[in-house]
Amino acid sequence: MFLFLDRTFAAMIKDMSRHPSERKPRRSKLAEVADAGAGPTLDLNRYVPAFVTFIANKLSNSATVLYQRNFGVNVTEWRIMSLLAIEPGIPASRICHVIGFDKGAVSRTLALMQKRGLVAIRTAPDDGRSHAISLTARGRATHDKVIVAALDRERKLLSCLNKDEQEILIELLRRIHENLGAVTGQNGS
């Protein structure tokens, strides 16, 4: 082993003693850094998908902290609970469609929520292959506490807009939501 290291070290010294024009070009082990001005870049002050993503991530992360600390649920559980309060007895496929979550994530979250007594999952009476999911009394009580905080967060978020601007924003967001198929290849809402 020492003989190998000695030979390697000797070869490096020999290469370094050559005139720069005679040296073998050294390959950097680090990837080359691209010139920042080499191609197009996004204007993050105007690129709508970035705005939507940044806002959603920050809202989601802060909601999880607040809801977990005060109510024992995370934001994914809250989203499912809020939908079940509106549409009791729906199947998991409907939750996935409305919220835009992957089937696996919804199934895992529902299993945890069921274990904690927040939801009841029963075979759908009209279709034995699917399940009807509903809030339990405990789930509904938790929902009724979280919704107060959720609506307060919304009020604070929109406080920089007057009532007319809020309505315009909601209508514009609704139209964008309905147009998602233009980029996802799926139908809206």
Solvent accessible surface area in square Angstrom, and as a share of the most:
residue,aa,sasa,rsa
1,M,181,0.81
2,F,162,0.68
3,L,110,0.55
4,F,136,0.56
5,L,84,0.42
6,D,91,0.47
7,R,159,0.58
8,T,56,0.32
9,F,129,0.54
10,A,59,0.46
11,A,60,0.47
12,M,101,0.45
13,I,82,0.42
14,K,127,0.54
15,D,28,0.15
16,M,105,0.47
17,S,91,0.58
18,R,76,0.28
19,H,116,0.52
20,P,89,0.56
21,S,95,0.62
22,E,110,0.50
23,R,96,0.35
24,K,142,0.60
25,P,128,0.80
26,R,203,0.74
27,R,230,0.84
28,S,84,0.54
29,K,200,0.85
30,L,147,0.73
31,A,91,0.71
32,E,169,0.76
33,V,144,0.83
34,A,85,0.66
35,D,105,0.55
36,A,92,0.71
37,G,69,0.66
38,A,79,0.61
39,G,43,0.41
40,P,141,0.89
41,T,115,0.67
42,L,105,0.52
43,D,74,0.38
44,L,92,0.46
45,N,120,0.62
46,R,187,0.68
47,Y,86,0.33
48,V,82,0.47
49,P,71,0.45
50,A,9,0.07
51,F,88,0.37
52,V,75,0.43
53,T,67,0.39
54,F,86,0.36
55,I,89,0.45
56,A,47,0.36
57,N,76,0.39
58,K,145,0.61
59,L,63,0.31
60,S,22,0.14
61,N,99,0.51
62,S,52,0.33
63,A,5,0.04
64,T,43,0.25
65,V,88,0.51
66,L,41,0.21
67,Y,6,0.02
68,Q,90,0.40
69,R,166,0.61
70,N,79,0.40
71,F,54,0.22
72,G,31,0.30
73,V,1,0.00
74,N,48,0.24
75,V,16,0.09
76,T,34,0.20
77,E,8,0.03
78,W,25,0.09
79,R,78,0.28
80,I,0,0.00
81,M,0,0.00
82,S,29,0.19
83,L,13,0.06
84,L,1,0.01
85,A,22,0.17
86,I,131,0.66
87,E,44,0.20
88,P,94,0.59
89,G,31,0.30
90,I,17,0.09
91,P,46,0.29
92,A,27,0.21
93,S,71,0.46
94,R,89,0.32
95,I,0,0.00
96,C,18,0.11
97,H,101,0.45
98,V,52,0.30
99,I,43,0.22
100,G,63,0.60
101,F,52,0.22
102,D,96,0.50
103,K,148,0.63
104,G,29,0.28
105,A,34,0.26
106,V,0,0.00
107,S,57,0.37
108,R,156,0.57
109,T,18,0.10
110,L,6,0.03
111,A,58,0.45
112,L,101,0.50
113,M,0,0.00
114,Q,84,0.37
115,K,171,0.73
116,R,87,0.32
117,G,28,0.27
118,L,5,0.03
119,V,3,0.02
120,A,16,0.12
121,I,47,0.24
122,R,153,0.56
123,T,82,0.48
124,A,11,0.08
125,P,131,0.82
126,D,132,0.68
127,D,46,0.24
128,G,63,0.61
129,R,214,0.78
130,S,34,0.22
131,H,92,0.41
132,A,19,0.15
133,I,3,0.01
134,S,30,0.19
135,L,29,0.14
136,T,39,0.22
137,A,91,0.71
138,R,152,0.55
139,G,0,0.00
140,R,105,0.38
141,A,51,0.39
142,T,19,0.11
143,H,8,0.04
144,D,66,0.34
145,K,125,0.53
146,V,0,0.00
147,I,60,0.30
148,V,105,0.60
149,A,19,0.15
150,A,20,0.15
151,L,101,0.50
152,D,48,0.25
153,R,53,0.19
154,E,84,0.37
155,R,145,0.53
156,K,122,0.52
157,L,88,0.44
158,L,23,0.11
159,S,82,0.53
160,C,110,0.66
161,L,51,0.25
162,N,88,0.45
163,K,155,0.66
164,D,105,0.54
165,E,75,0.33
166,Q,31,0.14
167,E,113,0.51
168,I,102,0.52
169,L,58,0.29
170,I,65,0.33
171,E,73,0.33
172,L,79,0.39
173,L,87,0.43
174,R,120,0.44
175,R,145,0.53
176,I,88,0.44
177,H,76,0.34
178,E,99,0.44
179,N,96,0.49
180,L,72,0.36
181,G,21,0.20
182,A,76,0.59
183,V,128,0.74
184,T,74,0.43
185,G,72,0.69
186,Q,131,0.58
187,N,142,0.73
188,G,26,0.25
189,S,71,0.46
